[in-house]
Amino acid sequence: MKTRLCMPLAVLVLTACGNPDTQVSTNIASPVSVEDIQPKMIEEYITATGTVSATAEVLLKAESSGYYRLAINPQTSRLFVMGDRVKKGTIIVYIDNPEQENTIRIKSQELTLDISKREYEKQKSLYEKGGVTLHELKNAEKALIDAQYSYDNAMIQLSKLRITAPFDGVIIDLPYYTPGNKIDSGAEMVHLMNYEKLTMETQLPGRHLGRVIPRQPVRVTNYTLPDKIFNGSITQVSPALDPETRSFKATIAVDNPDLLLRPGMFVKSEVVVSQADSTIVIPKNIILTRRNNKIVFVVERGTSVERTIETGLENPDEVQITKGLEIGERLVVGGYETLRNRSAVKIIQ
């Protein structure tokens, strides 16, 4: 009786210790995240850094001695201060010099010019009717020309008593002088910049020489403005490499209409050298290298399928797939690190 009872028991133990383990191993599924492959656009770009500078900058100095008088800003109805925006031709500082103004005699010059114009027109009319000789007409013309020269020279001398903006810009420095104090010729008056458009010089790797050309689009960012992208373009490209760094110089113009970027800021630029529309693009970090092949995984009927791929354009984050994947397939983007071909998978996202 004891012998007959032991045999079935032994069979039961073997079944319990063998088959259930085998069954569990075949049901293990790796959790993965997937994305449906859809066509999209990709840009290939070269990343570079540099410092932006104003496209127009001038330090205005006094060209004549006189008494200092700061002008009123017509836009704010108060005296000019650093940071004010000015239009071309706006007077920022007056240098009062009564003696020099009397010498210039601007009102007298204006009157002389007006009289000369009227006399010339009169002589011209008489000459056409035969009332005066050509010599008399030419004398009137010469008097008008001399009066114009005298007036223009007076305006030049008068302009030396006015510190005027030569272009639209922003006052970045305005040295303080006590109102009414006498200043000497050559004293620094106003430092003006226009940085609605900035310029940036950068060095690019020599292997890209020939791929970077004028008018190529550029994206510019600054770490203090993480959500803002500034548009720019290549303006100049050096045709030669630096023999020490094996790089070449390029100049970039950056649009800055709201003046958010400031001259002297350190920025990052992305020079777009190529792009493709409606193509398969995947994250660069999910590509594995096995047996000298680039591979990714897709999910088919609950299992992972290994795909060997070929790539095209790429940037630091994404890569174009030219062979190996199809639109609509489910691409594994998470949990791919330990997968093998035909592994059971469980989609968690």
C-alpha positions as CSV (number, residue, x, y, z in Angstrom):
1,M,0.0,0.0,0.0
2,K,2.8,2.4,0.9
3,T,4.6,1.7,-2.4
4,R,1.5,2.3,-4.5
5,L,0.8,5.7,-2.8
6,C,4.3,7.0,-3.4
7,M,4.4,6.8,-7.1
8,P,1.5,9.2,-7.8
9,L,2.9,11.5,-5.2
10,A,6.2,11.6,-6.9
11,V,4.5,12.4,-10.2
12,L,2.6,15.2,-8.6
13,V,5.8,16.7,-7.1
14,L,7.6,16.6,-10.4
15,T,4.6,18.3,-12.1
16,A,4.5,21.0,-9.5
17,C,8.2,21.6,-9.6
18,G,8.6,21.5,-13.3
19,N,5.7,22.7,-15.5
20,P,4.6,25.7,-13.6
21,D,8.1,27.3,-13.8
22,T,8.1,26.8,-17.5
23,Q,4.7,28.3,-17.8
24,V,5.7,31.5,-15.8
25,S,8.8,32.1,-17.9
26,T,6.9,32.0,-21.1
27,N,4.4,34.6,-19.8
28,I,6.9,37.3,-18.8
29,A,6.3,40.5,-20.9
30,S,8.6,43.6,-20.9
31,P,6.9,46.9,-20.3
32,V,7.5,49.4,-23.1
33,S,6.3,52.7,-24.3
34,V,5.4,53.2,-28.0
35,E,4.6,56.0,-30.4
36,D,2.9,55.7,-33.8
37,I,5.2,56.7,-36.6
38,Q,3.9,59.8,-38.4
39,P,5.5,61.9,-41.1
40,K,7.1,65.2,-39.9
41,M,9.8,67.8,-40.8
42,I,13.4,67.6,-39.7
43,E,16.1,70.2,-39.8
44,E,19.8,69.6,-39.7
45,Y,21.7,72.4,-38.1
46,I,25.1,73.3,-36.8
47,T,25.3,74.6,-33.2
48,A,27.6,77.5,-32.4
49,T,28.0,80.1,-29.7
50,G,29.1,83.7,-29.6
51,T,28.6,87.3,-28.4
52,V,26.2,89.6,-30.1
53,S,27.1,93.2,-30.9
54,A,25.1,96.3,-32.0
55,T,25.0,96.9,-35.8
56,A,25.4,100.7,-35.2
57,E,27.3,102.3,-32.4
58,V,28.8,105.8,-31.9
59,L,30.4,107.8,-29.2
60,L,29.4,111.5,-29.7
61,K,31.9,114.1,-28.5
62,A,31.7,117.9,-28.3
63,E,33.2,119.6,-31.4
64,S,33.2,123.0,-29.8
65,S,33.5,124.4,-26.3
66,G,30.5,126.0,-24.6
67,Y,28.0,125.7,-21.8
68,Y,26.3,122.3,-21.3
69,R,22.5,122.1,-21.6
70,L,20.7,118.7,-21.8
71,A,17.7,118.6,-24.2
72,I,14.2,117.6,-23.4
73,N,13.1,114.2,-24.8
74,P,10.0,115.0,-27.0
75,Q,8.6,111.5,-26.3
76,T,8.7,111.7,-22.5
77,S,8.7,115.5,-21.9
78,R,11.6,115.2,-19.5
79,L,15.3,115.5,-19.8
80,F,17.0,112.7,-21.7
81,V,18.3,109.7,-19.6
82,M,20.2,106.5,-20.3
83,G,17.9,103.9,-22.0
84,D,15.9,106.5,-23.9
85,R,15.2,105.7,-27.6
86,V,15.9,108.5,-30.0
87,K,15.2,109.1,-33.7
88,K,17.8,110.1,-36.2
89,G,18.2,113.9,-36.1
90,T,17.0,114.4,-32.6
91,I,19.0,116.9,-30.6
92,I,20.2,115.4,-27.3
93,V,22.6,118.0,-25.9
94,Y,23.0,121.8,-26.6
95,I,26.3,123.5,-26.3
96,D,25.5,127.1,-25.8
97,N,28.2,129.5,-27.1
98,P,26.7,133.0,-27.8
99,E,30.0,134.3,-29.2
100,Q,30.3,131.6,-31.8
101,E,26.6,131.8,-32.6
102,N,27.0,135.6,-33.3
103,T,29.9,134.8,-35.5
104,I,27.9,132.3,-37.5
105,R,25.1,134.8,-38.1
106,I,22.7,132.1,-39.1
107,K,19.7,134.5,-39.5
108,S,21.7,136.8,-41.7
109,Q,22.9,133.9,-43.8
110,E,19.3,132.7,-44.3
111,L,18.2,136.2,-45.4
112,T,21.1,136.6,-47.8
113,L,20.3,133.2,-49.4
114,D,16.6,134.2,-49.8
115,I,17.5,137.5,-51.5
116,S,20.0,135.8,-53.8
117,K,17.4,133.2,-54.9
118,R,14.8,136.0,-55.6
119,E,17.4,138.0,-57.6
120,Y,18.5,135.0,-59.6
121,E,14.9,134.1,-60.5
122,K,14.3,137.8,-61.5
123,Q,17.5,137.9,-63.7
124,K,16.6,134.6,-65.3
125,S,13.1,135.8,-66.2
126,L,14.6,139.1,-67.7
127,Y,17.2,137.1,-69.7
128,E,14.5,135.0,-71.3
129,K,12.8,138.2,-72.4
130,G,16.0,139.8,-73.6
131,G,16.1,142.3,-70.7
132,V,19.5,141.4,-69.3
133,T,22.7,140.0,-70.7
134,L,24.1,136.5,-70.1
135,H,26.9,138.1,-68.1
136,E,24.4,139.7,-65.7
137,L,22.5,136.3,-65.4
138,K,25.7,134.5,-64.5
139,N,26.6,137.1,-61.9
140,A,23.2,136.5,-60.3
141,E,23.8,132.7,-60.4
142,K,27.2,133.1,-58.8
143,A,25.8,135.3,-56.0
144,L,23.2,132.6,-55.3
145,I,25.8,129.8,-55.3
146,D,28.0,131.8,-52.9
147,A,25.1,132.5,-50.6
148,Q,24.2,128.8,-50.6
149,Y,27.8,127.9,-49.7
150,S,27.8,130.5,-46.9
151,Y,24.5,129.3,-45.5
152,D,25.6,125.6,-45.6
153,N,28.9,126.5,-43.9
154,A,27.0,128.4,-41.2
155,M,24.8,125.3,-40.6
156,I,27.9,123.1,-40.3
157,Q,29.3,125.5,-37.7
158,L,26.0,125.6,-35.9
159,S,25.7,121.8,-35.9
160,K,28.9,121.7,-33.8
161,L,26.9,123.3,-31.0
162,R,24.3,120.5,-31.1
163,I,24.8,116.8,-30.2
164,T,22.4,115.1,-32.6
165,A,21.6,111.4,-33.1
166,P,23.1,110.3,-36.4
167,F,20.7,107.2,-36.5
168,D,17.8,105.7,-34.6
169,G,19.1,104.2,-31.5
170,V,19.2,103.9,-27.7
171,I,21.3,106.0,-25.3
172,I,23.5,103.6,-23.4
173,D,25.7,106.2,-21.7
174,L,25.1,109.8,-20.9
175,P,27.9,111.3,-18.8
176,Y,26.7,113.8,-16.3
177,Y,27.7,117.4,-16.5
178,T,26.3,120.2,-14.3
179,P,23.8,122.2,-16.3
180,G,25.4,125.5,-17.4
181,N,29.0,124.4,-16.8
182,K,31.5,125.1,-19.5
183,I,32.8,122.0,-21.4
184,D,35.7,121.7,-23.7
185,S,35.9,120.5,-27.2
186,G,36.4,116.7,-27.3
187,A,34.4,116.0,-24.1
188,E,32.3,112.8,-24.3
189,M,28.6,113.6,-24.6
190,V,26.5,110.6,-25.6
191,H,27.1,106.9,-26.3
192,L,24.4,105.7,-28.8
193,M,23.6,102.2,-30.1
194,N,21.2,100.7,-32.5
195,Y,20.6,97.0,-31.6
196,E,17.2,96.3,-33.2
197,K,19.4,94.1,-35.4
198,L,22.5,92.5,-33.9
199,T,25.5,91.0,-35.4
200,M,27.5,88.0,-34.2
201,E,30.8,86.4,-35.2
202,T,31.3,82.7,-34.6
203,Q,33.6,79.9,-35.5
204,L,32.2,76.8,-37.2
205,P,33.8,73.4,-37.7
206,G,35.8,73.1,-40.9
207,R,34.0,70.0,-42.0
208,H,30.9,72.2,-42.7
209,L,32.8,74.6,-45.0
210,G,30.8,74.7,-48.2
211,R,27.5,73.8,-46.4
212,V,27.2,77.3,-44.8
213,I,26.3,80.1,-47.2
214,P,24.9,83.6,-46.9
215,R,21.1,84.0,-46.3
216,Q,20.8,80.6,-44.6
217,P,18.4,80.8,-41.7
218,V,19.6,80.8,-38.1
219,R,17.8,80.4,-34.8
220,V,19.3,82.2,-31.8
221,T,18.6,81.7,-28.1
222,N,19.9,83.1,-24.8
223,Y,19.7,81.2,-21.4
224,T,18.0,84.2,-19.7
225,L,15.2,84.0,-22.3
226,P,14.6,80.2,-22.5
227,D,11.2,80.5,-24.3
228,K,12.2,83.1,-26.8
229,I,13.7,82.2,-30.3
230,F,15.2,85.0,-32.3
231,N,15.4,84.8,-36.1
232,G,18.7,85.4,-37.9
233,S,20.6,84.7,-41.1
234,I,24.1,84.1,-42.3
235,T,25.6,87.3,-43.8
236,Q,29.2,86.5,-44.4
237,V,31.3,83.3,-44.6
238,S,35.1,83.1,-44.7
239,P,36.4,80.8,-47.5
240,A,39.5,79.8,-45.5
241,L,40.1,77.7,-42.4
242,D,42.0,78.8,-39.3
243,P,45.1,76.6,-39.5
244,E,45.2,76.2,-35.7
245,T,41.6,75.5,-34.9
246,R,40.5,74.0,-38.3
247,S,37.4,76.2,-38.1
248,F,36.1,79.0,-40.3
249,K,34.5,82.3,-39.4
250,A,30.9,83.2,-40.2
251,T,28.9,86.4,-39.4
252,I,25.2,86.2,-38.4
253,A,22.6,89.0,-38.4
254,V,20.0,88.6,-35.6
255,D,16.6,90.3,-35.6
256,N,15.9,92.0,-32.2
257,P,12.9,94.3,-32.8
258,D,11.8,94.3,-29.1
259,L,15.4,94.9,-27.8
260,L,15.2,91.8,-25.6
261,L,18.7,90.8,-26.5
262,R,21.4,93.3,-25.4
263,P,24.8,93.9,-26.9
264,G,27.4,91.8,-25.1
265,M,25.1,88.9,-24.4
266,F,26.4,85.4,-25.0
267,V,24.0,83.4,-27.2
268,K,23.6,80.0,-28.8
269,S,22.9,79.8,-32.6
270,E,21.6,76.9,-34.7
271,V,22.5,77.3,-38.4
272,V,20.0,75.4,-40.5
273,V,22.0,73.7,-43.3
274,S,19.3,71.3,-44.6
275,Q,15.8,70.1,-44.0
276,A,13.3,67.5,-45.2
277,D,9.5,67.6,-45.0
278,S,7.0,64.7,-44.5
279,T,9.6,62.2,-43.7
280,I,10.0,59.6,-40.9
281,V,11.8,61.1,-37.9
282,I,12.6,59.4,-34.6
283,P,14.3,60.3,-31.4
284,K,18.1,59.9,-31.7
285,N,18.5,58.3,-28.3
286,I,16.4,55.2,-29.0
287,I,18.8,53.9,-31.7
288,L,20.9,50.9,-30.6
289,T,24.0,49.6,-32.2
290,R,24.3,45.8,-32.5
291,R,26.5,43.9,-34.8
292,N,27.6,47.2,-36.4
293,N,24.0,47.9,-37.4
294,K,21.7,50.6,-36.2
295,I,18.5,49.1,-34.8
296,V,15.2,50.0,-33.2
297,F,12.2,48.0,-32.1
298,V,8.6,48.1,-33.2
299,V,5.7,46.2,-31.7
300,E,3.8,43.6,-33.7
301,R,1.1,41.3,-32.1
302,G,2.4,41.8,-28.6
303,T,6.1,41.1,-29.5
304,S,9.1,43.3,-30.2
305,V,10.5,43.2,-33.7
306,E,14.0,44.3,-34.4
307,R,14.5,46.6,-37.4
308,T,17.8,47.5,-39.0
309,I,17.6,51.2,-40.1
310,E,19.4,53.6,-42.4
311,T,19.5,57.3,-41.5
312,G,19.7,60.6,-43.3
313,L,19.5,64.1,-41.8
314,E,20.1,64.5,-38.1
315,N,20.4,67.0,-35.4
316,P,21.3,66.6,-31.7
317,D,17.8,65.3,-30.8
318,E,16.3,63.6,-33.9
319,V,17.3,61.7,-37.0
320,Q,15.6,61.0,-40.3
321,I,15.0,57.3,-41.2
322,T,15.5,56.6,-44.9
323,K,15.1,52.8,-44.7
324,G,13.7,50.3,-42.2
325,L,10.5,51.8,-40.9
326,E,7.1,52.5,-42.2
327,I,4.4,55.2,-41.5
328,G,1.9,53.9,-38.9
329,E,4.1,51.4,-37.2
330,R,4.3,51.4,-33.4
331,L,7.9,52.4,-32.5
332,V,9.3,51.5,-29.0
333,V,10.5,54.7,-27.4
334,G,10.7,53.5,-23.8
335,G,12.0,50.2,-22.3
336,Y,13.9,49.3,-25.4
337,E,17.3,48.9,-23.7
338,T,17.0,45.2,-22.8
339,L,14.7,44.0,-25.6
340,R,15.5,41.2,-27.9
341,N,13.9,40.2,-31.2
342,R,10.5,38.5,-30.7
343,S,10.4,39.3,-27.0
344,A,6.9,39.5,-25.4
345,V,6.1,43.1,-24.5
346,K,3.4,44.9,-22.6
347,I,2.5,48.4,-23.8
348,I,2.2,50.8,-20.8
349,Q,1.8,54.0,-22.8
